[in-house]
Amino acid sequence: MNGEEHTASYYAATRNNQTTYPQLEGEHETDICIIGGGFTGVACALTLAERGHSVTIVEQNRISWGASGRNGGQLIHGLSGTKHLSKHLSWDKIRQLNYRGNEIIKDRVEKYGIDCDLKSGYIEVALKKSHMEGIKQDYDEHVEQGLGEHLRLVDEGEVGELLGTDAYMGGLMNDLNGHLHPLNLCTGEAAAAAKLGATIFEQTEVTGITHGTQASIQTTTGNIVANKVLIAGNAYHRLEPGKLSGLVFPAGSYIIATEPLSDEIVNKINPQDLAVCDLSNVLDYYRLSADNRMLYGGRCNYSGKVPSSIKESMRPRMLDVYPDLADARIDYEWGGNIGIVIKRVPLLGRVSDNVFYSMGYSGHGIAPTHIAAEIMADAMEGNTEVLDAYEKIKHWRIPGSQWFGNQIVALGMLYFRAIDLSPL
Ligand SMILES: Cc1cc2nc3c(=O)[nH]c(=O)nc-3n(C[C@H](O)[C@H](O)[C@H](O)COP(=O)(O)OP(=O)(O)OC[C@H]3O[C@@H](n4cnc5c(N)ncnc54)[C@H](O)[C@@H]3O)c2cc1C
């Protein structure tokens, strides 16, 4: 996977620019070395650069090459698995974190003038009664926290008008969430970090870490000496197998993008330009792009295998919800790996005193990576309150599954599919 360019996605075709950061050559010294140039790594580097640290990002391909440059672009608040976290951290603190990712992103888009099509407006939609109950509970919790003005429960009739489909029983609108062009956000944040002095190496794969009061990071083209290290390779790395293998399972998620749709169809299927996510465990998500394409994403199959044709797998799912799109040409199809953790709690921790890791957002990551990145930046500066809480959560490990993850994911998906198919 070393030295690859971006996958042929709608995002790569519409990126603001092609990053061309140099490859590492020889020896390099830095205070903090971040391995992986996705949202986790880049957002953390920007926070640290803003706070005056000398920081270096090492990316084996291009900035935002992984899930961060390929995802659905749905900006959704929160961190999964807060019930587990609440055993070690107060609910007050957890609530403070809940919308922190959205805030960081909105502030940065404004502060650094990042052109990434950021729009507010999101609706989660219910396919069955238990989803409606979950939605009502979520709404009540937001009202309790004084956020009720940003949310609205909608019934079957209204969701039909908002989304031009009779697929859903109801939904919950939230104007604090929204959607964006993830590749342009990530490269924009990287550019901001570089402007503040961060060093970025692309096409440089980290092959190993030697631990010590100063860590030595080996790469394919040179070595880096750093006081602290953050491993931010999510589903794409195999570093530190003794401590980290078998905890995060790579699972594919896939997206198709139609040709730009006519104003007539846009006004029928999504006049308010909302990001849409259903509430199944193995969910479908979709939205319109800035040039009015339907970007429809989800799982392709339950085998865990890469599908032979993403388009042939995803198109029927889109047509189930929107038969009117039968004639729309599919211009792009792509996929990427999400990092799934069995307990669905992100994995934040330390391999040793000065080597940290943050990964495994289980499918939901634009906002959570930004929350995690700030938690890791705080921890590297000595404020470990939240990191300590994450480290107390016990995770299940399945040896070898990082390499044979698909079979494990297939079993997990079948289990979740069985729950999704239950009519209640
Ligand atoms: C198809 C798809 C749709 C999704 N949709 C959404 C969505 O709509 N909303 C949402 O919130 N989340 C979504 N997600 C999840 C979200 O994209 C991820 O959780 C998030 O981007 C993870 O960011 P990351 O930086 O941790 O990992 P990544 O973005 O995967 O970045 C990891 C980087 O580390 C690099 N790397 C790995 N190993 C090494 C090494 N040894 N040396 C150097 N570099 C290395 C990789 O090349 C990669 O660029 C989706 C994911 C996918 C795949």
The ligand as an SDF file (V2000), in Angstrom:
LIG
                    3D

 53 58  0  0  0  0  0  0  0  0999 V2000
  -16.6540    4.4090    2.5270 C   0  0  0  0  0  0  0  0  0  0  0  0
  -16.6410    5.0340    3.8840 C   0  0  0  0  0  0  0  0  0  0  0  0
  -17.6870    5.8810    4.2470 C   0  0  0  0  0  0  0  0  0  0  0  0
  -17.6720    6.5010    5.5050 C   0  0  0  0  0  0  0  0  0  0  0  0
  -18.6310    7.4420    5.7800 N   0  0  0  0  0  0  0  0  0  0  0  0
  -18.5350    8.1920    6.9010 C   0  0  0  0  0  0  0  0  0  0  0  0
  -19.4120    9.2950    7.1010 C   0  0  0  0  0  0  0  0  0  0  0  0
  -20.2300    9.6340    6.2460 O   0  0  0  0  0  0  0  0  0  0  0  0
  -19.2960    9.9970    8.2640 N   0  0  0  0  0  0  0  0  0  0  0  0
  -18.3620    9.6790    9.2230 C   0  0  0  0  0  0  0  0  0  0  0  0
  -18.3290   10.3460   10.2510 O   0  0  0  0  0  0  0  0  0  0  0  0
  -17.4790    8.6690    9.0340 N   0  0  0  0  0  0  0  0  0  0  0  0
  -17.5310    7.9260    7.8940 C   0  0  0  0  0  0  0  0  0  0  0  0
  -16.6120    6.9360    7.6670 N   0  0  0  0  0  0  0  0  0  0  0  0
  -15.5790    6.6620    8.6980 C   0  0  0  0  0  0  0  0  0  0  0  0
  -14.4500    7.7050    8.6860 C   0  0  0  0  0  0  0  0  0  0  0  0
  -14.0730    8.0110    7.3650 O   0  0  0  0  0  0  0  0  0  0  0  0
  -13.2320    7.1620    9.4690 C   0  0  0  0  0  0  0  0  0  0  0  0
  -13.6280    6.7770   10.7590 O   0  0  0  0  0  0  0  0  0  0  0  0
  -12.1350    8.2150    9.6150 C   0  0  0  0  0  0  0  0  0  0  0  0
  -11.8540    8.8310    8.3920 O   0  0  0  0  0  0  0  0  0  0  0  0
  -10.8760    7.5860   10.1960 C   0  0  0  0  0  0  0  0  0  0  0  0
   -9.8160    8.5050   10.0820 O   0  0  0  0  0  0  0  0  0  0  0  0
   -8.3400    8.0670   10.4480 P   0  0  0  0  0  0  0  0  0  0  0  0
   -7.4760    9.2310   10.2300 O   0  0  0  0  0  0  0  0  0  0  0  0
   -8.3140    7.4550   11.8030 O   0  0  0  0  0  0  0  0  0  0  0  0
   -8.0050    6.8840    9.4230 O   0  0  0  0  0  0  0  0  0  0  0  0
   -7.7240    6.9570    7.8260 P   0  0  0  0  0  0  0  0  0  0  0  0
   -8.4180    8.0880    7.1990 O   0  0  0  0  0  0  0  0  0  0  0  0
   -7.9890    5.5950    7.2920 O   0  0  0  0  0  0  0  0  0  0  0  0
   -6.1780    7.3040    7.7560 O   0  0  0  0  0  0  0  0  0  0  0  0
   -5.1700    6.4130    8.1450 C   0  0  0  0  0  0  0  0  0  0  0  0
   -3.9390    6.7930    7.3270 C   0  0  0  0  0  0  0  0  0  0  0  0
   -2.8050    6.1550    7.8960 O   0  0  0  0  0  0  0  0  0  0  0  0
   -1.9300    5.8140    6.8320 C   0  0  0  0  0  0  0  0  0  0  0  0
   -1.0430    4.7600    7.3150 N   0  0  0  0  0  0  0  0  0  0  0  0
   -1.3840    3.5280    7.7930 C   0  0  0  0  0  0  0  0  0  0  0  0
   -0.2900    2.8360    8.1450 N   0  0  0  0  0  0  0  0  0  0  0  0
    0.7740    3.6370    7.8940 C   0  0  0  0  0  0  0  0  0  0  0  0
    2.1830    3.4620    8.0420 C   0  0  0  0  0  0  0  0  0  0  0  0
    2.6800    2.3160    8.5090 N   0  0  0  0  0  0  0  0  0  0  0  0
    2.9950    4.4860    7.6880 N   0  0  0  0  0  0  0  0  0  0  0  0
    2.4860    5.6530    7.2150 C   0  0  0  0  0  0  0  0  0  0  0  0
    1.1520    5.8590    7.0400 N   0  0  0  0  0  0  0  0  0  0  0  0
    0.3140    4.8710    7.3800 C   0  0  0  0  0  0  0  0  0  0  0  0
   -2.8730    5.3530    5.7160 C   0  0  0  0  0  0  0  0  0  0  0  0
   -2.2590    5.3780    4.4510 O   0  0  0  0  0  0  0  0  0  0  0  0
   -4.0220    6.3240    5.8780 C   0  0  0  0  0  0  0  0  0  0  0  0
   -3.9100    7.4450    5.0190 O   0  0  0  0  0  0  0  0  0  0  0  0
  -16.6080    6.2470    6.4370 C   0  0  0  0  0  0  0  0  0  0  0  0
  -15.5660    5.3940    6.0730 C   0  0  0  0  0  0  0  0  0  0  0  0
  -15.5730    4.7860    4.8070 C   0  0  0  0  0  0  0  0  0  0  0  0
  -14.4410    3.8870    4.4170 C   0  0  0  0  0  0  0  0  0  0  0  0
  1  2  1  0
  2  3  1  0
  2 52  2  0
  3  4  2  0
  4  5  1  0
  4 50  1  0
  5  6  2  0
  6  7  1  0
  6 13  1  0
  7  8  2  0
  7  9  1  0
  9 10  1  0
 10 11  2  0
 10 12  1  0
 12 13  2  0
 13 14  1  0
 14 15  1  0
 14 50  1  0
 15 16  1  0
 16 17  1  0
 16 18  1  0
 18 19  1  0
 18 20  1  0
 20 21  1  0
 20 22  1  0
 22 23  1  0
 23 24  1  0
 24 25  2  0
 24 26  1  0
 24 27  1  0
 27 28  1  0
 28 29  2  0
 28 30  1  0
 28 31  1  0
 31 32  1  0
 32 33  1  0
 33 34  1  0
 33 48  1  0
 34 35  1  0
 35 36  1  0
 35 46  1  0
 36 37  1  0
 36 45  1  0
 37 38  2  0
 38 39  1  0
 39 40  1  0
 39 45  2  0
 40 41  1  0
 40 42  2  0
 42 43  1  0
 43 44  2  0
 44 45  1  0
 46 47  1  0
 46 48  1  0
 48 49  1  0
 50 51  2  0
 51 52  1  0
 52 53  1  0
M  END
$$$$
